[in-house]
């Protein structure tokens, strides 16, 4: 499984330059929320390998995006309750259902959603741990391969 996670992370790093450039404009692929550093990315599901998709029960399709969230505190992975929504610019929303993936000490939360080519989505992700609640907000334009 560790090799599969490595493949998933590698596929994120090899994504199209437009995603990397957009993340730079947004201040990188993470935001500091309270005591947490929250890493996030949204990308087309076709960038992951079929083997990774099968292993994590993810659908690879031209109209599917993956949203990957991880939460760190003092460089240590955190387990959180997570929920969210993605809205296009017309206000149409899709609830995000996250699955938790643990690989060794790492913890990731991955959701899938349908998207339209060149559509900008606003993401609002609520992270809860005990009495701590933080909300991650970001927007991203998604492109079909």
C-alpha atoms as an extended CHARMM CRD file, in Angstrom:
* protein
*
       145  EXT
         1         1  UNK       CA              0.0000000000        0.0000000000        0.0000000000  PROA      1               0.0000000000
         2         2  UNK       CA              2.8580000000        2.3970000000        0.7260000000  PROA      2               0.0000000000
         3         3  UNK       CA              3.9050000000        2.1730000000       -2.9220000000  PROA      3               0.0000000000
         4         4  UNK       CA              0.3570000000        3.0760000000       -3.9470000000  PROA      4               0.0000000000
         5         5  UNK       CA              0.3280000000        6.1430000000       -1.7400000000  PROA      5               0.0000000000
         6         6  UNK       CA              3.7290000000        7.1390000000       -3.1010000000  PROA      6               0.0000000000
         7         7  UNK       CA              2.2690000000        6.8190000000       -6.6080000000  PROA      7               0.0000000000
         8         8  UNK       CA             -0.6720000000        9.0390000000       -5.6220000000  PROA      8               0.0000000000
         9         9  UNK       CA              1.6280000000       11.7010000000       -4.2080000000  PROA      9               0.0000000000
        10        10  UNK       CA              3.8980000000       11.4700000000       -7.2470000000  PROA      10              0.0000000000
        11        11  UNK       CA              0.9220000000       11.9640000000       -9.5400000000  PROA      11              0.0000000000
        12        12  UNK       CA              0.0070000000       15.1180000000       -7.6000000000  PROA      12              0.0000000000
        13        13  UNK       CA              3.4980000000       16.4930000000       -8.0750000000  PROA      13              0.0000000000
        14        14  UNK       CA              3.4380000000       15.7960000000      -11.8090000000  PROA      14              0.0000000000
        15        15  UNK       CA              0.1810000000       17.6060000000      -12.5240000000  PROA      15              0.0000000000
        16        16  UNK       CA             -0.2410000000       20.2160000000      -15.2300000000  PROA      16              0.0000000000
        17        17  UNK       CA              1.5890000000       23.5270000000      -14.6710000000  PROA      17              0.0000000000
        18        18  UNK       CA             -1.7250000000       25.4140000000      -14.5740000000  PROA      18              0.0000000000
        19        19  UNK       CA             -2.5820000000       23.7690000000      -11.2510000000  PROA      19              0.0000000000
        20        20  UNK       CA              0.8370000000       24.5460000000       -9.7960000000  PROA      20              0.0000000000
        21        21  UNK       CA              0.6360000000       28.1610000000      -10.9620000000  PROA      21              0.0000000000
        22        22  UNK       CA             -2.8140000000       28.5810000000       -9.4690000000  PROA      22              0.0000000000
        23        23  UNK       CA             -1.6310000000       27.1830000000       -6.1450000000  PROA      23              0.0000000000
        24        24  UNK       CA              1.2230000000       29.7180000000       -6.1150000000  PROA      24              0.0000000000
        25        25  UNK       CA             -1.3140000000       32.5230000000       -6.5780000000  PROA      25              0.0000000000
        26        26  UNK       CA             -3.3140000000       31.1050000000       -3.6580000000  PROA      26              0.0000000000
        27        27  UNK       CA             -0.2060000000       31.1650000000       -1.4330000000  PROA      27              0.0000000000
        28        28  UNK       CA              0.9380000000       27.5780000000       -1.8740000000  PROA      28              0.0000000000
        29        29  UNK       CA             -0.7760000000       24.2670000000       -1.3170000000  PROA      29              0.0000000000
        30        30  UNK       CA             -1.4220000000       24.8550000000        2.3660000000  PROA      30              0.0000000000
        31        31  UNK       CA             -2.9840000000       27.3300000000        4.7340000000  PROA      31              0.0000000000
        32        32  UNK       CA             -2.3220000000       27.8940000000        8.4150000000  PROA      32              0.0000000000
        33        33  UNK       CA             -5.6020000000       27.5750000000       10.3250000000  PROA      33              0.0000000000
        34        34  UNK       CA             -5.2240000000       28.0390000000       14.0680000000  PROA      34              0.0000000000
        35        35  UNK       CA             -2.5640000000       25.5920000000       15.2360000000  PROA      35              0.0000000000
        36        36  UNK       CA             -2.8940000000       23.4960000000       12.0900000000  PROA      36              0.0000000000
        37        37  UNK       CA             -1.1820000000       23.5360000000        8.7390000000  PROA      37              0.0000000000
        38        38  UNK       CA             -3.7840000000       22.2760000000        6.2610000000  PROA      38              0.0000000000
        39        39  UNK       CA             -2.5430000000       20.9840000000        2.9070000000  PROA      39              0.0000000000
        40        40  UNK       CA             -5.0490000000       20.8130000000        0.0700000000  PROA      40              0.0000000000
        41        41  UNK       CA             -5.3350000000       20.1890000000       -3.6430000000  PROA      41              0.0000000000
        42        42  UNK       CA             -8.0930000000       19.4910000000       -6.1750000000  PROA      42              0.0000000000
        43        43  UNK       CA             -7.1940000000       17.7720000000       -9.4540000000  PROA      43              0.0000000000
        44        44  UNK       CA             -8.6750000000       15.5600000000      -12.1980000000  PROA      44              0.0000000000
        45        45  UNK       CA             -8.9470000000       11.9200000000      -11.1690000000  PROA      45              0.0000000000
        46        46  UNK       CA             -7.3510000000       10.8110000000      -14.4330000000  PROA      46              0.0000000000
        47        47  UNK       CA             -3.9420000000       11.9050000000      -13.0780000000  PROA      47              0.0000000000
        48        48  UNK       CA             -3.8180000000        8.9150000000      -10.7320000000  PROA      48              0.0000000000
        49        49  UNK       CA             -2.9430000000        5.4600000000      -11.9650000000  PROA      49              0.0000000000
        50        50  UNK       CA             -5.6250000000        2.7940000000      -12.4190000000  PROA      50              0.0000000000
        51        51  UNK       CA             -3.9040000000        0.7460000000       -9.6870000000  PROA      51              0.0000000000
        52        52  UNK       CA             -4.1580000000        3.5880000000       -7.1490000000  PROA      52              0.0000000000
        53        53  UNK       CA             -7.7900000000        4.1890000000       -8.1200000000  PROA      53              0.0000000000
        54        54  UNK       CA             -8.6600000000        0.5030000000       -7.5790000000  PROA      54              0.0000000000
        55        55  UNK       CA             -6.8080000000        0.3410000000       -4.2670000000  PROA      55              0.0000000000
        56        56  UNK       CA             -8.7030000000        3.2810000000       -2.7930000000  PROA      56              0.0000000000
        57        57  UNK       CA            -12.0010000000        2.6600000000       -4.6080000000  PROA      57              0.0000000000
        58        58  UNK       CA            -11.7260000000        5.9310000000       -6.5560000000  PROA      58              0.0000000000
        59        59  UNK       CA            -13.3220000000        6.5470000000       -9.9210000000  PROA      59              0.0000000000
        60        60  UNK       CA            -11.0230000000        7.6480000000      -12.7420000000  PROA      60              0.0000000000
        61        61  UNK       CA            -13.0980000000        9.6210000000      -15.2510000000  PROA      61              0.0000000000
        62        62  UNK       CA            -12.7320000000       12.7720000000      -17.3140000000  PROA      62              0.0000000000
        63        63  UNK       CA            -15.4300000000       14.5600000000      -15.3460000000  PROA      63              0.0000000000
        64        64  UNK       CA            -14.2510000000       13.5160000000      -11.8480000000  PROA      64              0.0000000000
        65        65  UNK       CA            -11.9730000000       15.4830000000       -9.5610000000  PROA      65              0.0000000000
        66        66  UNK       CA            -10.2700000000       14.4130000000       -6.3680000000  PROA      66              0.0000000000
        67        67  UNK       CA             -9.8820000000       16.6930000000       -3.3690000000  PROA      67              0.0000000000
        68        68  UNK       CA             -6.9960000000       15.7270000000       -1.0810000000  PROA      68              0.0000000000
        69        69  UNK       CA             -6.7040000000       17.2600000000        2.4080000000  PROA      69              0.0000000000
        70        70  UNK       CA             -4.1550000000       16.5900000000        5.1330000000  PROA      70              0.0000000000
        71        71  UNK       CA             -3.8460000000       18.2890000000        8.5130000000  PROA      71              0.0000000000
        72        72  UNK       CA             -0.6030000000       18.7370000000       10.4470000000  PROA      72              0.0000000000
        73        73  UNK       CA              0.1380000000       20.1410000000       13.8810000000  PROA      73              0.0000000000
        74        74  UNK       CA              3.8180000000       20.5980000000       14.7300000000  PROA      74              0.0000000000
        75        75  UNK       CA              4.6120000000       18.5280000000       11.6120000000  PROA      75              0.0000000000
        76        76  UNK       CA              2.5640000000       15.5930000000       12.9500000000  PROA      76              0.0000000000
        77        77  UNK       CA             -0.4810000000       14.2400000000       11.0620000000  PROA      77              0.0000000000
        78        78  UNK       CA             -3.8070000000       14.9050000000       12.7350000000  PROA      78              0.0000000000
        79        79  UNK       CA             -6.9880000000       12.8690000000       12.6240000000  PROA      79              0.0000000000
        80        80  UNK       CA            -10.0210000000       15.1140000000       12.1960000000  PROA      80              0.0000000000
        81        81  UNK       CA            -13.6990000000       14.9450000000       11.3670000000  PROA      81              0.0000000000
        82        82  UNK       CA            -14.0610000000       16.5020000000        7.9280000000  PROA      82              0.0000000000
        83        83  UNK       CA            -16.9660000000       17.6360000000        5.7850000000  PROA      83              0.0000000000
        84        84  UNK       CA            -17.2610000000       20.0150000000        2.9120000000  PROA      84              0.0000000000
        85        85  UNK       CA            -18.9840000000       21.4120000000       -0.1040000000  PROA      85              0.0000000000
        86        86  UNK       CA            -17.8970000000       22.5440000000       -3.5670000000  PROA      86              0.0000000000
        87        87  UNK       CA            -19.8330000000       25.3150000000       -5.3370000000  PROA      87              0.0000000000
        88        88  UNK       CA            -19.5190000000       26.5460000000       -8.8730000000  PROA      88              0.0000000000
        89        89  UNK       CA            -19.8630000000       30.2320000000       -9.7220000000  PROA      89              0.0000000000
        90        90  UNK       CA            -23.6050000000       29.8070000000      -10.3340000000  PROA      90              0.0000000000
        91        91  UNK       CA            -24.0080000000       28.6240000000       -6.7420000000  PROA      91              0.0000000000
        92        92  UNK       CA            -24.7150000000       24.9930000000       -7.6110000000  PROA      92              0.0000000000
        93        93  UNK       CA            -23.2170000000       22.8850000000       -4.8510000000  PROA      93              0.0000000000
        94        94  UNK       CA            -22.0530000000       19.3430000000       -4.3350000000  PROA      94              0.0000000000
        95        95  UNK       CA            -21.5400000000       17.8430000000       -0.9040000000  PROA      95              0.0000000000
        96        96  UNK       CA            -18.1010000000       16.2960000000       -0.5030000000  PROA      96              0.0000000000
        97        97  UNK       CA            -17.8910000000       12.8640000000        1.1350000000  PROA      97              0.0000000000
        98        98  UNK       CA            -14.3660000000       12.3240000000        2.4460000000  PROA      98              0.0000000000
        99        99  UNK       CA            -12.7210000000        8.9920000000        3.0990000000  PROA      99              0.0000000000
       100       100  UNK       CA             -9.8360000000        8.7550000000        5.5390000000  PROA      100             0.0000000000
       101       101  UNK       CA             -6.6790000000        7.0380000000        4.3250000000  PROA      101             0.0000000000
       102       102  UNK       CA             -3.9600000000        6.0820000000        6.8000000000  PROA      102             0.0000000000
       103       103  UNK       CA             -0.5590000000        5.0290000000        5.5250000000  PROA      103             0.0000000000
       104       104  UNK       CA              1.9550000000        4.5200000000        8.3100000000  PROA      104             0.0000000000
       105       105  UNK       CA              1.9870000000        7.8050000000       10.2280000000  PROA      105             0.0000000000
       106       106  UNK       CA              0.3340000000        9.7460000000        7.3730000000  PROA      106             0.0000000000
       107       107  UNK       CA             -3.3700000000       10.6150000000        7.3060000000  PROA      107             0.0000000000
       108       108  UNK       CA             -5.1440000000       11.8570000000        4.1640000000  PROA      108             0.0000000000
       109       109  UNK       CA             -8.7510000000       12.7310000000        3.4340000000  PROA      109             0.0000000000
       110       110  UNK       CA             -9.9400000000       12.2590000000       -0.1370000000  PROA      110             0.0000000000
       111       111  UNK       CA            -13.2780000000       13.1940000000       -1.7120000000  PROA      111             0.0000000000
       112       112  UNK       CA            -14.5380000000       12.8920000000       -5.2730000000  PROA      112             0.0000000000
       113       113  UNK       CA            -16.7750000000       15.2410000000       -7.2170000000  PROA      113             0.0000000000
       114       114  UNK       CA            -18.0580000000       15.7860000000      -10.7400000000  PROA      114             0.0000000000
       115       115  UNK       CA            -16.8470000000       18.8920000000      -12.5390000000  PROA      115             0.0000000000
       116       116  UNK       CA            -17.2510000000       20.7760000000      -15.7960000000  PROA      116             0.0000000000
       117       117  UNK       CA            -14.2340000000       21.7310000000      -17.8910000000  PROA      117             0.0000000000
       118       118  UNK       CA            -12.7490000000       25.1510000000      -17.1040000000  PROA      118             0.0000000000
       119       119  UNK       CA            -15.2320000000       25.6860000000      -14.2670000000  PROA      119             0.0000000000
       120       120  UNK       CA            -14.1080000000       27.4400000000      -11.1040000000  PROA      120             0.0000000000
       121       121  UNK       CA            -15.2070000000       25.8840000000       -7.8360000000  PROA      121             0.0000000000
       122       122  UNK       CA            -15.2270000000       27.3410000000       -4.3460000000  PROA      122             0.0000000000
       123       123  UNK       CA            -14.4410000000       24.8040000000       -1.6710000000  PROA      123             0.0000000000
       124       124  UNK       CA            -15.4640000000       25.1040000000        1.9660000000  PROA      124             0.0000000000
       125       125  UNK       CA            -14.0740000000       22.3280000000        4.1410000000  PROA      125             0.0000000000
       126       126  UNK       CA            -14.8790000000       22.0940000000        7.8550000000  PROA      126             0.0000000000
       127       127  UNK       CA            -12.2800000000       20.3870000000       10.0480000000  PROA      127             0.0000000000
       128       128  UNK       CA            -13.1540000000       19.3710000000       13.6120000000  PROA      128             0.0000000000
       129       129  UNK       CA            -11.0340000000       17.8520000000       16.3630000000  PROA      129             0.0000000000
       130       130  UNK       CA            -12.5970000000       17.8910000000       19.8380000000  PROA      130             0.0000000000
       131       131  UNK       CA            -13.7050000000       21.4840000000       20.4420000000  PROA      131             0.0000000000
       132       132  UNK       CA            -11.4380000000       22.8810000000       17.7100000000  PROA      132             0.0000000000
       133       133  UNK       CA            -13.2270000000       23.7880000000       14.4880000000  PROA      133             0.0000000000
       134       134  UNK       CA            -11.5020000000       25.4000000000       11.5100000000  PROA      134             0.0000000000
       135       135  UNK       CA            -12.8390000000       26.1320000000        8.0320000000  PROA      135             0.0000000000
       136       136  UNK       CA            -10.6360000000       25.8540000000        4.9640000000  PROA      136             0.0000000000
       137       137  UNK       CA            -11.7840000000       27.9480000000        2.0110000000  PROA      137             0.0000000000
       138       138  UNK       CA            -10.1450000000       27.9350000000       -1.3990000000  PROA      138             0.0000000000
       139       139  UNK       CA            -11.1270000000       28.1410000000       -5.0330000000  PROA      139             0.0000000000
       140       140  UNK       CA             -9.7680000000       26.3550000000       -8.0360000000  PROA      140             0.0000000000
       141       141  UNK       CA            -10.4500000000       26.1300000000      -11.7440000000  PROA      141             0.0000000000
       142       142  UNK       CA            -10.5530000000       22.5320000000      -12.9610000000  PROA      142             0.0000000000
       143       143  UNK       CA             -9.6490000000       21.3300000000      -16.4440000000  PROA      143             0.0000000000
       144       144  UNK       CA            -10.4800000000       18.0800000000      -18.1740000000  PROA      144             0.0000000000
       145       145  UNK       CA             -7.5780000000       16.1550000000      -19.6660000000  PROA      145             0.0000000000
